[in-house]
Amino acid sequence: MFGHTLRMLRTTAGISLRSLAKKIDVSPAYLSQVELGKLNPPTHDRITRIAETIGIPVSLLLEMSHRPNPDTIMLLRGHYGLNEFIKSAFDIGLEDRDLREINALMQKLGGGGFRKLIRYGLEHSSDFIKIGKGRLSPEARSSPAYHMSLSSLSNPQLVFKKLAFTEKSDLLRYMLEKISLTNNSFDLGQVYNDLISNEAEDSSGLGNGVALPHLFVNELDRTIIAVARVPEGIDFKALDKKAVFIVCLILSNPRSCQSHLNLLAHFARKFQRPMFVDDVLNANTKKNILSLLFDTDDTGVH
């Protein structure tokens, strides 16, 4: 998924293969092999330069590359308390999603605010009753501190829990028609033709059951996201040649190119984890689906 995501981000940003290869001091042939998934992702330094050239957070690309961050390794070596925290987190059964939510909360509250939250938790520790393997009780999980705020980009009207299309073109047409009901500022026929043309040139199927069709639309004054689940699967000509079950359609004004790129990287990073795909497919409500997609605000999309 790293190579296909890199190609999608590079072409969307309007950067040629040769130009990016020159920026990171590699041959175009090598970079092409990386984008085709035939070679491993580049080194940490080169991934950093790629992210800077495209204009997205380094962390998004680095996590997709599965390469350890040298800065993180050095940080762990120098902080006993951090190592102890990580060990305790896994000992009590915290999951990856829990750690991401803690990180999002720290960023939201800042150092001072997070310390106040810790002190409050210590003073009221008896209110947080553990059940099972370190999980909070339903009462504790419904507290305001537990839920992350949803992105302003989310719209429940554009979340489709179960669609039964068999053709990619029909599915995209349906999603665009629903978008036009909430925003009729664009030419539906033209946008549909442009989107299908993009798909014919380079499929948005990233693999792992996910597709991220996307397009710049001049008439839009804001970014629009529509999400569809197709339980029976649909052929998107994905890189892994497998069916797609989740489609996130992103439409943006060209002036919002940076947010558009960050969103693509944000979704690609999330959906590379197989368990996350299962979580979205098993979510019972539209609100739960949106919570999964926008549970953190570390992408700069705001």
N, C-alpha and C positions, 0 to 999 in steps of 0.2 A: 504494500500500500504506500510505502514511503516514496518510491519512484514515481508512481502514477499521481500521487498528491503533489509532488514537486513539479511535475510537468503541468498539471492543472493550474497551480499557482503561478508558475512562470509565464505560461501563455496568457493567463487572465491579466497579469500585470504588464503584458506587452513586451516582455524581455526575450530576446532570441537565445537559442541554445548556445550559439557561438559567443555571444556577449557575456552570458552568465559564466560560461567555462573560463573565459579570460579573466573575469573578476576573481575567481577562486583558484586560478593557476592550474587548471587541468585542461586536457584536450577535449574538444567537442565530442569525439568518439567515446571517451570515457564517461562523460556526463550523460550521453545518450544511453549507454549501457546501464547506468544507474537508474535512469528514468524508466527503462524497460524492465527493471527488476532483475537484471542479469548479473549485476554487481552489487556488493554491499554499499550502504550509505557512506558518504565521505567522512572524513575525520571531524572532530568537534570544531576545530578552527574553521574548516571550510563550511560546515553547516552554519556556523555563526555568520560568516560572510554572505552566505546564500540568504539567510534571514534578513540581514541588514540591506542587501541589494533589493530584495522583494519588498521589504518594509513590514515584516511581521515579527512578533516576539520570538526570540531564539528558542525559548522553552517549548513552543509548539512543535517546531521541527525536530528539536533534539529528542523529545519524548518519542516521537514517531520513529526515530532512527534506532531506538533501543541502545544507544551508546551512552555510557555513564558520563555525567558532567564532571570534569576534573575539579572544578571549583567546589562541587558538592562533596566529592571524596575528601578534599583537603579540609573542608568544614567539619566533616564527621571525625576526622583524625584529631582535630584540635578541641573538640567539645565533648567531654564525658557526659554532660547532662543531656545533650542531644541524642547520643547513642542510647542512653538509659531510657529516654522518652520513646524512641523507636521500638526498643525491646518491650517496654511496658504496653505500648499501643497494640502490638501484635499478641502479647500474652493475654490481654483482656478481650481479644477478638475484634478489634476495630478493623473495618474493611477499607479498601482503597477509597470508596466513596466518602466514608466518614472522615478520612484524612483530608480529602479535597474540600470538604465542607468546613473543617477546622481552619484550613488555610484561607478559604474565602472569608470566613468570619474574622480572622486576624487582619486581613487586608481591609475589611470594611470598618472595623472598630479602631484600628491603629494600636500602637503599643499601649498607650494609657488606657484606652477603652477596654482592651482585652485583659489587662491586669485587673481592672474593676470587675470584669465578668468572672475572672478566676476567684477573686476574693468573695464575690457573691456566692459562687458555687461552693466554696469551702464553708461559708457561714450557713448555708442551707443545704448541705450535702444530704441530709435525711429526706429531703423532698424528691431526690432522684433515686428511685428504687430500681435496682437491677433485676432483670429477669433473664434466665438462661445464661448464655455465655457473654456477659458484659453488655447486654442490650438494655436500652432504656425502656421503661414501661410506656404504654400508649399515652398516659397522661403527660409524661415528661416529653415525649416526642412531639406532642402537639403544641409545645410552648413556643412563643414567638422566636426565641433564640435558636431553635432548631431549624426552622424553615428558612431557606435562602430566598431572597427576593427574585422574582422572575424578570427576565429582560423585557424592556419596553417594546422589543421587537415581536414578542409573542402575541398571537391572536387565536383564541380557541376556535373561532369560526373557520380557520384555515388549517385545522388539524382533523384529519380524516382517519378514524380508527380502523376501518375495514373497507377496503375497496377490492373489487374483483375483476379488474381489467386484465386482459391477456396481451395487449399491445402497448408498448411504451408510448407511442404517439397518442393513443386514446387517453391514456392516463394523464399525460402532460396537458393535453387539450382540456380535460376535465378540471384539472387543478387551476389552469389559467382562467377558465370561465368562472370558477368560484372566486378567484382573486379579483376579477373584473367587477364582481358584484359589490366588493368593498372599496374598490378603487378603479373607476372607469376612465382614468385620464390617459390610458394608452390604447393603441390600436391592437385589439386582440389578435386579429389575423396576422398582422405583421410580426408581433412578438412570438406567436406560435411558430411561424415560418422560420424566424431567426433561431429560436430554441432548437427546433428539429434540425436545422442546418448545422448548428454547433454539435449536436449529438452525432450526426452523420460523420462529421470531421474527426471528433475525438469523444468517445463515450464518457459520460460522467459516472459510470459504474466503477466505484473504487475497489470492489471486492468485499468479501465478508458480509454480503447481503445488503449493501448500502449503495445508493446513488445520490450524487449532489449536483443535479442540473442547475445551471445558473446563467444569468444573462444581465447585461447592462441595458437599461431602458431609459432613454433620455427624458421621457415625459414624467417619470416618477419623481416625487419630492421626498421620498423616504424609502428605506429598505423594507421589502416584504418577504416573509418566509412562510411557506406552506409545507406541511408535513403529512405524508400519507403512508399508511401501513397496508401492504398487500400480502396477506397471510399465505396465499397460494403461490406467491412468487411471480416475477415477471422478468423477461429477458431484456437486459439493458446492455448486452454485449460487454459485460464487466470484464475486468482484467483477469480475474480468476475463472471466467467462463461459467460462473454459477449464477443462479437466480438472485434477484434483488427483492428484498422484503420491506425495506424502509427507504422512502424517497424524501429528501429535503430539497425543495425548490427555493432558490434565492434569486430575487430580482432587486437590482439596485440602480440608482442613478450613477453614471460614470464619475461624477464628482465625489461619490462615496467609495471610490476604489479601495481605499485603505481598509475601511470597515468590511467591505466585501471580501477582501483577501483574508482578513482576520477571521471572519465567519467560516470561510471554507476550511482554513487550517484548524479552527476550533472544532468543527464537526468531524473532520477527518481524524483528528487526534482521539476524540471520544469514541468513534465507531471502530477504531482499530482493535478495541478490546472486545473479544467475543461475548463476554458476559454482559457488556453494556448493550449490545444489540439485543440480547435476550431480555434484558430489563425493559427496553423500549417496547418490544413485541408483547411482553406480558403485562404492561401497565394497563390498569383498568379504566382510567379516566383521561380525558384530554389534559386536565390539569397535571396529572402525574407525568404524562408524556412531556409536557413543557418543562416541568420541574427537572426532569432528567436532562433535557437538552440545555437548559439555562440555569443549572444549579450553581454555577460559579461565574464571576465576571472578570476573569483573568485574561480575556482576549482583546480588550480595548475596543470592543464593538460599540460600547456606549458613547 
